[in-house]
Amino acid sequence: MNWFIWSLLSAFFAGLTAVLAKVGVEHVNSNLATAIRTVVILIFAWSVAFFTKSQALSTIGRRTWIFLILSGIATGLSWLCYFRALQLGEASQVAPVDKLSVVVAIVLAAIFLHERLNWHHWVGGALILMGAVMLGYA
């Protein structure tokens, strides 16, 4: 499977996550809900890494460790905010606003990774932004 199929699967599971999480945070503190979800993901991710015999930890360089740790911290912060938003708002509004991360990623990739953006990126990003604002205030 190519990157696009994996991306579609990611989008499907992310959408499913929003609905399942909305029900899951209904009667529990959002921070505790995030912690429970994180433990499940931790077990799941290590199981997949173990059973696929992906790579020895000793082969991972220092720079990679630093950026993966920073990415993990950013993910944790994102999840804490996302679960709190789901607790306070409708999943149909929270999820589209959360997807503004796509626009943030495009801009940050251009600035820090020096990725070359074409008009497709700008128009697509603008449409995502407009869609998120429109659905966020629906």
KELUMTOR-999166 format. One record per residue: residue number from 1; z, x, y of N, C-alpha, C in turn. Coordinates in nm, 3 decimals. Atoms other than C-alpha are relative to their C-alpha. Layout:
% residues N
   n    n.up  n.east n.north   ca.up ca.east ca.north    c.up  c.east c.north
 NUM       Z       X       Y       Z       X        Y       Z       X       Y
...
***
This chain:
% residues 138
   n    n.up  n.east n.north   ca.up ca.east ca.north    c.up  c.east c.north
   1   0.000   0.084  -0.118   0.000   0.000    0.000   0.000   0.088   0.125
   2   0.007  -0.079  -0.123  -0.077   0.121    0.349   0.111  -0.042   0.098
   3  -0.105   0.023  -0.099   0.142   0.122    0.661   0.005  -0.143   0.048
   4   0.004   0.135  -0.055   0.026  -0.223    0.772   0.068  -0.100  -0.094
   5  -0.065   0.090   0.097   0.136  -0.400    0.452   0.151   0.022   0.004
   6  -0.143  -0.029  -0.010   0.473  -0.222    0.468   0.058  -0.056   0.130
   7  -0.045   0.055  -0.128   0.500  -0.328    0.836   0.015  -0.152  -0.007
   8  -0.010   0.145   0.017   0.429  -0.691    0.746   0.121  -0.038  -0.084
   9  -0.118   0.025   0.083   0.692  -0.679    0.473   0.128   0.021   0.082
  10  -0.115  -0.025  -0.087   0.936  -0.528    0.724   0.023  -0.117   0.094
  11  -0.011   0.114  -0.091   0.864  -0.810    0.969   0.053  -0.124  -0.073
  12  -0.047   0.115   0.078   0.914  -1.072    0.697   0.150   0.011  -0.027
  13  -0.141  -0.016   0.032   1.247  -0.928    0.589   0.088   0.000   0.124
  14  -0.075   0.005  -0.125   1.360  -0.882    0.950   0.018  -0.145   0.045
  15  -0.010   0.142  -0.034   1.282  -1.248    1.016   0.097  -0.073  -0.090
  16  -0.093   0.058   0.097   1.467  -1.350    0.701   0.143   0.042   0.033
  17  -0.132  -0.052  -0.038   1.757  -1.131    0.813   0.061  -0.082   0.112
  18  -0.052   0.077  -0.114   1.790  -1.323    1.139   0.056  -0.134  -0.044
  19  -0.044   0.132   0.045   1.819  -1.657    0.964   0.125   0.012  -0.088
  20  -0.116  -0.019   0.088   2.058  -1.532    0.693   0.122   0.046   0.080
  21  -0.110  -0.051  -0.081   2.269  -1.345    0.950   0.060  -0.110   0.088
  22  -0.050   0.109  -0.085   2.295  -1.650    1.177   0.098  -0.087  -0.079
  23  -0.090   0.078   0.085   2.448  -1.847    0.890   0.124   0.083  -0.035
  24  -0.109  -0.088   0.040   2.660  -1.546    0.791   0.105   0.024   0.106
  25  -0.098  -0.026  -0.108   2.826  -1.501    1.132   0.064  -0.128   0.052
  26  -0.048   0.129  -0.048   2.907  -1.867    1.167   0.153  -0.009   0.007
  27  -0.146   0.015   0.006   3.275  -1.840    1.066   0.071   0.134  -0.017
  28  -0.061  -0.132   0.014   3.349  -1.466    1.091  -0.027   0.079   0.128
  29   0.018  -0.088  -0.116   3.393  -1.209    1.367  -0.130   0.078  -0.019
  30   0.131  -0.066   0.011   3.054  -1.052    1.443   0.013   0.147  -0.038
  31  -0.019  -0.140   0.037   3.192  -0.697    1.411   0.031   0.014  -0.149
  32  -0.028  -0.002   0.144   3.333  -0.771    1.064  -0.126  -0.032  -0.079
  33   0.126   0.034   0.066   3.002  -0.932    0.968  -0.093   0.121  -0.004
  34   0.082  -0.120  -0.005   2.821  -0.616    1.079   0.050   0.103  -0.102
  35  -0.057  -0.096   0.094   3.059  -0.402    0.873  -0.034  -0.038  -0.145
  36   0.034   0.045   0.135   3.002  -0.613    0.561  -0.148   0.026  -0.029
  37   0.143  -0.023   0.016   2.625  -0.600    0.609  -0.030   0.149  -0.018
  38   0.022  -0.144   0.007   2.642  -0.224    0.660   0.038   0.056  -0.137
  39  -0.040  -0.045   0.134   2.829  -0.171    0.332  -0.106  -0.038  -0.103
  40   0.105   0.044   0.093   2.566  -0.374    0.147  -0.123   0.089   0.014
  41   0.116  -0.085  -0.024   2.288  -0.172    0.309   0.025   0.142  -0.050
  42  -0.037  -0.133   0.046   2.471   0.153    0.234  -0.017   0.011  -0.152
  43   0.012  -0.001   0.147   2.496   0.070   -0.137  -0.145  -0.014  -0.042
  44   0.141   0.023   0.034   2.139  -0.059   -0.149  -0.085   0.124   0.027
  45   0.081  -0.116  -0.038   1.989   0.241    0.033   0.027   0.119  -0.091
  46  -0.032  -0.112   0.090   2.175   0.500   -0.177  -0.049  -0.026  -0.141
  47   0.054   0.034   0.133   2.076   0.315   -0.495  -0.149   0.027  -0.007
  48   0.146  -0.024  -0.003   1.709   0.325   -0.397  -0.028   0.149   0.003
  49   0.020  -0.145  -0.009   1.732   0.694   -0.300   0.032   0.068  -0.133
  50  -0.041  -0.060   0.127   1.913   0.777   -0.625  -0.102  -0.029  -0.111
  51   0.089   0.038   0.110   1.683   0.584   -0.859  -0.144   0.048   0.018
  52   0.135  -0.052  -0.022   1.364   0.711   -0.695  -0.001   0.152   0.001
  53  -0.013  -0.146   0.002   1.494   1.070   -0.710  -0.082   0.062   0.114
  54   0.084  -0.033  -0.115   1.355   1.118   -0.360   0.005   0.146   0.043
  55  -0.007  -0.135  -0.055   1.486   1.454   -0.235   0.145   0.045  -0.001
  56  -0.136  -0.054  -0.003   1.789   1.679   -0.257   0.048   0.009   0.144
  57  -0.057  -0.006  -0.135   2.019   1.659    0.046  -0.003   0.142   0.056
  58  -0.003  -0.140  -0.045   2.028   2.039    0.061  -0.132   0.045   0.062
  59   0.130  -0.038  -0.054   1.659   2.046    0.156  -0.024  -0.054   0.141
  60   0.015   0.061  -0.132   1.715   1.853    0.478   0.053   0.094   0.107
  61  -0.036  -0.094  -0.106   1.722   2.067    0.792   0.098  -0.058   0.101
  62  -0.102   0.036  -0.098   1.984   2.063    1.068  -0.054  -0.097   0.105
  63   0.061   0.086  -0.103   1.751   1.907    1.329  -0.022  -0.141  -0.055
  64   0.022   0.130   0.064   1.659   1.629    1.086   0.131  -0.075  -0.013
  65  -0.131   0.063   0.011   2.028   1.560    1.018   0.045  -0.057   0.134
  66  -0.043   0.043  -0.133   2.101   1.539    1.391  -0.072  -0.128   0.041
  67   0.075   0.118  -0.045   1.822   1.292    1.461   0.022  -0.121  -0.091
  68  -0.032   0.113   0.089   1.897   1.080    1.153   0.138  -0.057   0.032
  69  -0.134   0.047  -0.038   2.263   1.062    1.255  -0.006  -0.078   0.132
  70   0.017   0.072  -0.127   2.168   0.966    1.612  -0.070  -0.135  -0.021
  71   0.070   0.124   0.033   1.928   0.707    1.471   0.095  -0.099  -0.066
  72  -0.099   0.086   0.063   2.209   0.571    1.255   0.097  -0.061   0.100
  73  -0.089   0.050  -0.104   2.437   0.540    1.556  -0.071  -0.107   0.082
  74   0.078   0.099  -0.076   2.164   0.360    1.751  -0.017  -0.129  -0.082
  75   0.013   0.117   0.087   2.109   0.128    1.453   0.129  -0.079  -0.004
  76  -0.130   0.067   0.003   2.480   0.052    1.431   0.028  -0.076   0.128
  77  -0.019   0.067  -0.129   2.500  -0.027    1.800  -0.092  -0.122   0.012
  78   0.096   0.111  -0.002   2.189  -0.245    1.770   0.052  -0.116  -0.084
  79  -0.050   0.106   0.089   2.338  -0.437    1.478   0.123  -0.069   0.057
  80  -0.117   0.062  -0.060   2.670  -0.491    1.654  -0.040  -0.098   0.110
  81   0.049   0.086  -0.109   2.488  -0.632    1.957  -0.077  -0.120  -0.055
  82   0.082   0.106   0.059   2.248  -0.835    1.741   0.087  -0.108  -0.062
  83  -0.087   0.098   0.063   2.523  -1.002    1.539   0.080  -0.079   0.103
  84  -0.071   0.071  -0.106   2.718  -1.085    1.853  -0.093  -0.099   0.069
  85   0.098   0.090  -0.062   2.405  -1.230    2.011  -0.027  -0.120  -0.090
  86   0.022   0.110   0.094   2.344  -1.438    1.696   0.117  -0.097  -0.002
  87  -0.118   0.085  -0.001   2.698  -1.565    1.710   0.002  -0.089   0.124
  88  -0.004   0.074  -0.127   2.653  -1.677    2.070  -0.125  -0.084   0.025
  89   0.125   0.068  -0.030   2.291  -1.793    2.066  -0.073  -0.050  -0.124
  90   0.085   0.051   0.107   2.018  -1.951    1.858  -0.084   0.113  -0.058
  91   0.081  -0.104   0.066   1.838  -1.733    1.602  -0.143  -0.001   0.053
  92   0.137   0.011  -0.050   1.505  -1.864    1.735  -0.016   0.057   0.140
  93   0.005  -0.065  -0.130   1.594  -1.717    2.075   0.041   0.147  -0.008
  94  -0.051  -0.137   0.012   1.787  -1.404    1.975  -0.106   0.091  -0.063
  95   0.095  -0.086   0.072   1.525  -1.272    1.730  -0.118   0.045   0.087
  96   0.110  -0.048  -0.085   1.233  -1.269    1.978   0.044   0.099   0.107
  97  -0.049  -0.093  -0.102   1.442  -1.101    2.247   0.030   0.135  -0.064
  98  -0.026  -0.124   0.075   1.557  -0.845    1.989  -0.129   0.078  -0.024
  99   0.128  -0.067   0.026   1.190  -0.770    1.923  -0.057   0.069   0.123
 100   0.038  -0.082  -0.116   1.164  -0.631    2.274   0.018   0.148  -0.034
 101  -0.012  -0.138   0.048   1.262  -0.319    2.080  -0.138   0.061  -0.023
 102   0.137  -0.049   0.017   0.889  -0.291    2.010  -0.050   0.060   0.132
 103   0.043  -0.048  -0.131   0.819  -0.253    2.382   0.077   0.127   0.037
 104  -0.083  -0.119  -0.027   1.108  -0.008    2.421  -0.052   0.119  -0.082
 105   0.051  -0.107   0.087   0.974   0.194    2.125  -0.133   0.055   0.051
 106   0.129  -0.045  -0.052   0.624   0.207    2.274   0.020   0.090   0.122
 107  -0.024  -0.078  -0.122   0.753   0.331    2.610   0.068   0.134  -0.033
 108  -0.070  -0.123   0.035   0.994   0.584    2.457  -0.090   0.096  -0.078
 109   0.094  -0.085   0.074   0.723   0.712    2.219  -0.096   0.071   0.094
 110   0.089  -0.061  -0.099   0.497   0.774    2.516   0.072   0.109   0.079
 111  -0.074  -0.096  -0.083   0.767   0.951    2.717   0.048   0.120  -0.080
 112  -0.066  -0.109   0.072   0.946   1.157    2.452  -0.083   0.061  -0.112
 113   0.082  -0.052   0.109   0.694   1.189    2.169  -0.141   0.035   0.046
 114   0.131  -0.027  -0.060   0.395   1.220    2.401  -0.114  -0.067  -0.076
 115   0.106   0.076   0.066   0.204   0.958    2.206  -0.093  -0.056   0.107
 116   0.100   0.048  -0.094  -0.116   0.860    2.379  -0.017  -0.150  -0.018
 117   0.011   0.145   0.004  -0.120   0.493    2.465  -0.134  -0.043   0.059
 118   0.124   0.055  -0.054  -0.440   0.298    2.512   0.027  -0.143   0.049
 119  -0.018   0.133  -0.059  -0.500  -0.043    2.663   0.054  -0.099  -0.103
 120  -0.054   0.089   0.104  -0.418  -0.209    2.327   0.153   0.001   0.002
 121  -0.145  -0.012  -0.006  -0.063  -0.076    2.350   0.057  -0.075   0.121
 122  -0.051   0.062  -0.124  -0.019  -0.194    2.709  -0.013  -0.152  -0.005
 123   0.019   0.145   0.008  -0.167  -0.541    2.652   0.091  -0.060  -0.107
 124  -0.088   0.049   0.106   0.017  -0.586    2.323   0.145   0.000   0.043
 125  -0.137  -0.007  -0.050   0.344  -0.471    2.479   0.029  -0.107   0.102
 126  -0.017   0.104  -0.103   0.295  -0.705    2.774   0.009  -0.139  -0.064
 127  -0.004   0.130   0.069   0.226  -0.998    2.539   0.133  -0.019  -0.073
 128  -0.131   0.009   0.068   0.539  -0.919    2.336   0.109  -0.030   0.104
 129  -0.097   0.022  -0.106   0.739  -0.901    2.658  -0.005  -0.144   0.049
 130   0.014   0.139  -0.048   0.601  -1.233    2.784   0.046  -0.100  -0.105
 131  -0.042   0.088   0.107   0.654  -1.396    2.445   0.152  -0.003  -0.017
 132  -0.146  -0.008   0.015   1.013  -1.273    2.419   0.070  -0.073   0.114
 133  -0.059   0.069  -0.115   1.094  -1.396    2.770  -0.019  -0.150  -0.014
 134   0.029   0.142   0.014   0.927  -1.730    2.702   0.088  -0.064  -0.107
 135  -0.081   0.057   0.108   1.108  -1.785    2.371   0.149   0.013   0.027
 136  -0.140  -0.019  -0.033   1.435  -1.648    2.503   0.055  -0.107   0.092
 137  -0.043   0.103  -0.094   1.449  -1.913    2.771  -0.044  -0.139  -0.041
 138   0.048   0.133   0.047   1.311  -2.199    2.559   0.113  -0.097  -0.016
***
